[in-house]
């Protein structure tokens, strides 16, 4: 261990309360609505000039919008801006009890398509959708639903990172599915209908539970890597994200439980929302799918399944990268894997 570096890092953690630079990239509000705000990130003056389609980042419910802008030197937003890309983001803001009746169709039919149209108008170009976790499912369903409605959106490509489609392939929930099938989910339904949401602390706890081994060994990791400032900064940034998770509206949580976990509907390529069936085969743009090799929330098999369901897409690329559910998106190794795949994909479809 480098003692001087360890001493400096220890001083900063104790006196300055941390070593991570959590400063967010500057951005401007493009449009603010009752359930979502659309931002455009400010261009970097030192970035190369680039003529290309804008990137719209679509977050999942539950995670704060800064998951894409985790910390300086490990921020997907910063990386895209440094490449000279125009970057937008939808921020859903924290969910309140008043939002309890909102279902997935609210994001698929309204929030995401409205943002796509607004970005396309603002940038005068088709849009690259880049989404993580449940956001990837939202993005794919949004594009498919628009095609089915005869009103295709100005979307150039879709990138889905860590988005599980085949829930039967998720070991964490596999033991729950037979029980849910027997009970019909009635007990849990009564709970979320009464409470009105899946609260933010529960979301944070659920995420942490998936990496309980890392929680147990975290003190040893901190001690053994005390001279590694980048590692310490990453741990701090992830802790900050986990402490700022959002809740889920009760109706969305119910849909995830009944349609995805209990019935595993999307694994067959269709999902019933708002009285109609949305087929993933209706997605008619190139798609990049990235799965984390150590992801227990969205394992390889659960993510890869979508590649065979996108029969209407002219190109489907499937890549894997090291890391868990968050790590595949913005872990330290994502800088050399996931982000590289994304750069190549966007460049190949720049138009």
Secondary structure, 3 states (H helix, E strand, C coil): CCHHHHHHHHHHHHHCCCCCCCCCCCEEEEEECCCCEEEEECCCCCCCCCCCCEEEEECCCCCCHHHHHCCCCCCHHHHHHHCCCCEEEEECCCCCHHHCCCCHHHHHHHHHHHHHHHHHHHHCCCEEEEEECHHHHHHHHHHHHHHHCCCCCCEEEEEEECCCCCHHHCHHHHHHHHHHHHHCCHHHHHHHHHHCEECHHHHHHHHHHCCHHHHHHHHHHHHHCCCCHHHHHHHHHHHHHHCCCCCEEHHHHHHHHHHHHHCCHHHHCEEEECCEEEEHHHCCCEEEEEEECCCCCCCHHHHHHHHHCCCCCCCEEEEEECCCCCHHHHCHHHHCCHHHHHHHHHHHCCC
